[in-house]
């Protein structure tokens, strides 16, 4: 009986730890989506490539679609999120 009780306690403790780990992972994923991880200099390089090699592409529309502004791209201290870059 005592062993069964200890085993049940261990199973319950494991389940609680798994729940906490899952919640932590979800919270970290949510934070990463909002965190700027791509510096504007990277985006600026691609914009220059588009302007030089693909002049038929409307960069203003592209930036608008990605929720970026030309001012943000020009600011070398600005960081874009994964979601913005994926768009």
C-alpha positions in Angstrom: 0.0 0.0 0.0 2.7 2.4 1.0 4.6 1.8 -2.3 1.4 2.3 -4.3 0.9 5.7 -2.6 4.5 6.7 -3.3 4.2 5.7 -6.9 1.0 7.7 -7.3 2.7 10.7 -5.8 5.6 10.4 -8.2 3.2 10.1 -11.2 1.3 13.2 -10.0 4.5 15.1 -9.5 5.7 14.1 -13.0 2.4 15.2 -14.5 2.6 18.6 -12.7 6.2 19.1 -13.9 5.2 18.2 -17.5 2.4 20.8 -17.3 4.8 23.5 -16.1 7.3 22.7 -18.8 4.5 22.8 -21.5 3.3 26.2 -20.1 6.8 27.5 -20.1 7.4 26.5 -23.7 4.2 28.1 -24.8 5.1 31.3 -23.0 8.6 31.3 -24.6 7.1 30.8 -28.1 4.7 33.7 -27.5 7.6 35.9 -26.4 9.7 35.0 -29.3 7.0 35.9 -31.8 7.0 39.5 -30.4 10.7 39.8 -30.0 12.7 41.6 -32.7 15.4 39.2 -34.0 16.2 40.5 -37.5 18.1 43.8 -37.7 16.9 46.3 -40.2 20.3 46.2 -42.0 19.4 42.7 -43.2 16.0 43.9 -44.6 17.7 47.0 -46.1 20.1 44.7 -48.0 17.2 42.8 -49.5 15.4 46.0 -50.3 18.5 47.2 -52.2 18.6 43.8 -54.1 15.0 44.1 -55.0 15.4 47.7 -56.2 18.5 46.8 -58.3 17.4 43.4 -59.7 13.6 43.3 -59.5 12.5 46.9 -60.2 9.0 45.7 -61.2 8.3 44.9 -57.5 6.7 47.6 -55.5 8.8 47.9 -52.4 6.3 50.2 -50.6 3.6 47.6 -51.0 6.0 44.9 -49.8 6.9 46.8 -46.7 3.3 47.7 -46.0 2.3 44.0 -46.3 5.0 43.0 -43.8 4.0 45.8 -41.4 7.3 47.6 -41.9 7.9 51.2 -42.7 10.8 52.7 -44.8 11.8 54.7 -41.6 12.2 51.4 -39.6 14.3 49.9 -42.4 16.5 53.0 -42.5 17.0 52.9 -38.7 20.0 50.6 -38.2 19.0 50.1 -34.6 15.6 48.7 -35.4 14.7 45.0 -35.1 11.9 43.1 -36.9 10.0 40.1 -35.6 9.9 36.7 -37.1 6.3 37.3 -38.1 7.2 40.5 -40.0 10.0 38.7 -41.9 7.8 35.7 -42.7 5.2 38.0 -44.4 
